[in-house]
Amino acid sequence: MAFSGPQSDQLAIRQLLNAYDDAVAMRDVEAWASAWTPDAQWNIAGKSASGVEALKTLWLSIMAQTQFVALSSTPGLIEVVGDEARGRVHTAETIFFGDGSEKRFWGRYEDTLRRTNGEWRFSIRTYQMLRQA
């Protein structure tokens, strides 16, 4: 089943996705970093980072290439079992660069989430780009 587990947990995970997208649009590295567990792993664009400080460094290097990023995420799967969850998230991004150019990307995140101190956080996010224009 695409969505399973307590609805309150599913809602909390959807709220995490929304907060993540907002942090990207606002270019707020601290808000973005708060979406992750301390030992998290992020795999994106052929790069990988582990631990929140390394994730922040990678994120800042990616964001430095952009002027504005609009990210929209749509969950296709949320499966919650206890304090662990699995998710699949479809993304649409429009990225504006300093030279006035822009690109659009469509992709998918495969997520592993963990509840720590009562809050859902990403422990692993792996991004696959599906199309760009």
GUROLO-717631 format. One line per field, with one value per residue (C-alpha): residue number from 1; residue in one letter; chain; z, y, x. Coordinates in pm, 1 decimal, always signed. Example, Ala and Ser with C-alpha at 12.3 -4.5 7.8 and 13.67 -1.06 7.14 Angstrom:
! GUROLO-717631
roza <- c(1; 2)
tigu <- c(a; s)
nutor <- c(A; A)
zz <- c(+780.0; +714.0)
yy <- c(-450.0; -106.0)
xx <- c(+1230.0; +1367.0)
END
This chain:
! GUROLO-717631
roza <- c(1; 2; 3; 4; 5; 6; 7; 8; 9; 10; 11; 12; 13; 14; 15; 16; 17; 18; 19; 20; 21; 22; 23; 24; 25; 26; 27; 28; 29; 30; 31; 32; 33; 34; 35; 36; 37; 38; 39; 40; 41; 42; 43; 44; 45; 46; 47; 48; 49; 50; 51; 52; 53; 54; 55; 56; 57; 58; 59; 60; 61; 62; 63; 64; 65; 66; 67; 68; 69; 70; 71; 72; 73; 74; 75; 76; 77; 78; 79; 80; 81; 82; 83; 84; 85; 86; 87; 88; 89; 90; 91; 92; 93; 94; 95; 96; 97; 98; 99; 100; 101; 102; 103; 104; 105; 106; 107; 108; 109; 110; 111; 112; 113; 114; 115; 116; 117; 118; 119; 120; 121; 122; 123; 124; 125; 126; 127; 128; 129; 130; 131; 132; 133)
tigu <- c(m; a; f; s; g; p; q; s; d; q; l; a; i; r; q; l; l; n; a; y; d; d; a; v; a; m; r; d; v; e; a; w; a; s; a; w; t; p; d; a; q; w; n; i; a; g; k; s; a; s; g; v; e; a; l; k; t; l; w; l; s; i; m; a; q; t; q; f; v; a; l; s; s; t; p; g; l; i; e; v; v; g; d; e; a; r; g; r; v; h; t; a; e; t; i; f; f; g; d; g; s; e; k; r; f; w; g; r; y; e; d; t; l; r; r; t; n; g; e; w; r; f; s; i; r; t; y; q; m; l; r; q; a)
nutor <- c(A; A; A; A; A; A; A; A; A; A; A; A; A; A; A; A; A; A; A; A; A; A; A; A; A; A; A; A; A; A; A; A; A; A; A; A; A; A; A; A; A; A; A; A; A; A; A; A; A; A; A; A; A; A; A; A; A; A; A; A; A; A; A; A; A; A; A; A; A; A; A; A; A; A; A; A; A; A; A; A; A; A; A; A; A; A; A; A; A; A; A; A; A; A; A; A; A; A; A; A; A; A; A; A; A; A; A; A; A; A; A; A; A; A; A; A; A; A; A; A; A; A; A; A; A; A; A; A; A; A; A; A; A)
zz <- c(+0.0; -92.5; +235.6; +556.5; +925.4; +1160.1; +980.4; +1237.8; +1137.1; +766.9; +824.7; +1020.1; +733.1; +479.9; +698.9; +699.2; +317.6; +308.0; +553.5; +346.5; +26.0; +205.8; +342.9; -11.8; -147.7; +144.0; +111.3; +485.4; +551.6; +922.8; +856.4; +579.5; +808.9; +1080.8; +850.5; +892.6; +1163.7; +1293.1; +1111.3; +789.6; +440.3; +127.1; -223.0; -506.4; -848.1; -818.2; -480.4; -132.4; +213.2; +561.6; +883.1; +907.2; +876.5; +557.0; +422.1; +487.8; +306.6; +3.4; +4.8; +25.0; -267.1; -477.8; -377.7; -447.6; -816.6; -809.6; -758.6; -667.1; -644.9; -646.4; -527.1; -512.5; -366.4; -396.3; -189.0; -374.9; -85.5; +291.8; +491.2; +867.1; +1097.0; +1452.7; +1456.2; +1101.3; +770.2; +402.1; +145.0; -225.3; -326.9; -678.3; -729.4; -974.5; -956.4; -1137.9; -1083.7; -1172.0; -1220.3; -1174.2; -1549.7; -1600.8; -1732.9; -1582.4; -1588.7; -1489.1; -1330.8; -1250.0; -1019.8; -738.2; -384.8; -214.4; +156.4; +484.0; +782.7; +1155.9; +1446.1; +1703.5; +2009.6; +1876.0; +1542.0; +1197.2; +1017.4; +703.1; +773.8; +406.7; +93.9; -249.0; -547.5; -903.3; -1179.7; -1430.2; -1680.0; -1733.4; -1968.2)
yy <- c(+0.0; +343.6; +510.1; +310.4; +367.2; +619.1; +920.6; +1152.1; +1023.0; +1053.2; +1413.8; +1489.5; +1350.7; +1561.2; +1865.1; +1777.0; +1768.2; +2109.6; +2256.0; +2111.6; +2271.9; +2604.3; +2596.6; +2545.0; +2838.7; +3058.6; +2944.6; +2875.4; +2622.9; +2586.4; +2517.7; +2276.3; +2099.2; +2059.6; +1817.5; +1557.3; +1317.4; +1390.5; +1084.0; +1137.7; +1050.4; +1251.1; +1118.0; +1366.8; +1447.2; +1178.4; +1312.1; +1174.9; +1326.2; +1183.6; +1375.4; +1707.7; +1926.8; +1748.3; +1772.5; +2147.7; +2188.5; +1998.2; +2189.2; +2525.4; +2431.2; +2338.2; +2645.9; +2877.5; +2799.0; +2930.6; +3255.5; +3098.7; +2746.3; +2663.2; +2304.8; +2125.8; +1775.9; +1529.3; +1211.9; +893.4; +659.8; +691.1; +369.1; +409.4; +123.2; +234.5; +495.5; +418.3; +517.5; +480.8; +738.2; +807.5; +1170.9; +1310.9; +1652.7; +1940.0; +2212.4; +2534.8; +2670.2; +3027.2; +3106.3; +3434.6; +3477.8; +3490.6; +3136.1; +2876.5; +2499.5; +2267.5; +1929.7; +1645.1; +1372.6; +1135.3; +1094.1; +755.3; +832.4; +658.5; +851.7; +809.2; +957.2; +1099.7; +1293.3; +1277.8; +1443.6; +1285.6; +1348.2; +1218.9; +963.7; +882.4; +1071.3; +947.6; +1164.8; +1042.8; +1298.8; +1173.4; +1461.1; +1812.4; +2096.2)
xx <- c(+0.0; +132.5; +36.9; +35.6; +83.2; -75.6; -221.3; -63.9; +281.1; +200.5; +92.0; +409.9; +619.6; +425.5; +491.4; +862.1; +856.2; +688.4; +940.4; +1227.0; +1092.7; +1045.9; +1400.9; +1532.1; +1328.4; +1435.5; +1799.2; +1796.2; +2070.9; +1986.8; +1617.6; +1718.8; +1967.0; +1703.1; +1518.6; +1795.8; +1909.9; +2263.4; +2403.0; +2205.4; +2323.4; +2234.8; +2298.6; +2245.0; +2394.7; +2661.4; +2772.4; +2722.8; +2760.3; +2714.9; +2654.4; +2473.1; +2784.0; +2892.3; +2536.3; +2534.7; +2866.7; +2735.9; +2405.3; +2581.6; +2808.7; +2504.9; +2305.2; +2602.6; +2555.6; +2197.8; +2012.7; +1675.9; +1537.5; +1167.3; +1116.9; +784.0; +755.6; +469.7; +480.0; +393.0; +467.8; +480.5; +506.1; +541.4; +639.0; +706.9; +983.8; +1099.1; +943.3; +1007.7; +907.2; +910.2; +881.1; +839.8; +996.6; +969.8; +1233.8; +1292.6; +1641.0; +1736.1; +2102.7; +2289.3; +2338.0; +1960.6; +1928.3; +1698.2; +1655.0; +1376.1; +1430.5; +1193.2; +1312.1; +1245.0; +1374.3; +1383.3; +1375.7; +1439.8; +1308.9; +1349.4; +1157.8; +1397.4; +1284.6; +929.1; +1018.4; +1041.9; +1371.0; +1540.1; +1811.2; +1880.2; +1770.2; +1871.7; +1781.9; +1742.7; +1696.0; +1439.0; +1425.8; +1552.0; +1463.7)
END
